[in-house]
Amino acid sequence: MIQRVTHAFILVTDQDLAREFYVDTLGFTPKTDMVLEQFDGMRWLSVSPPGQDDFELVLDMVRPFQGPENQRQMTELLAAGSMPTVIFGVADCRETYEELRAKGVDFYDPPTEHFYGIDAGFRDPFGNPFRMTQAKAV
């Protein structure tokens, strides 16, 4: 029986820039950074949200082995913000919004109240869309 999610992958086009953004800007914890020779030298780069050590967000490259046309299309879709989103939980959406905006994070949706709480939307340097949500107090 499935018990929990341990890893999720998002696509990036520059793993060094991705590490800098997720660790230095968003405050994630570095988890794994190693080259896997058995997988054609793939770099396994992962980070975790602070305090959530049992989950890894893998910052995976758009790969050339997928074929040049597929690689081009994936890179364009990524840059356009067309990839699926991930939602991060935050204690105070407005405060986190101000902190991240001051660090240069690209927000496409400011904090807005909804029936489920307050959330805002931003993109990473590659176009991946994210939401951050402050759940409504029950």
Protein Blocks (a to p, Z undefined) as FASTA:
>chain_A
ZZbdfbdcdddfbfklmmmmmmmmnopacfbdcddfkngoiacdddddehilmbccdddd
ddfklojklmmmmmmmmmnopaccdddddfblmlmmmmmmmnopacfbdcdddfkbccdd
dddfkopacdddddddZZ
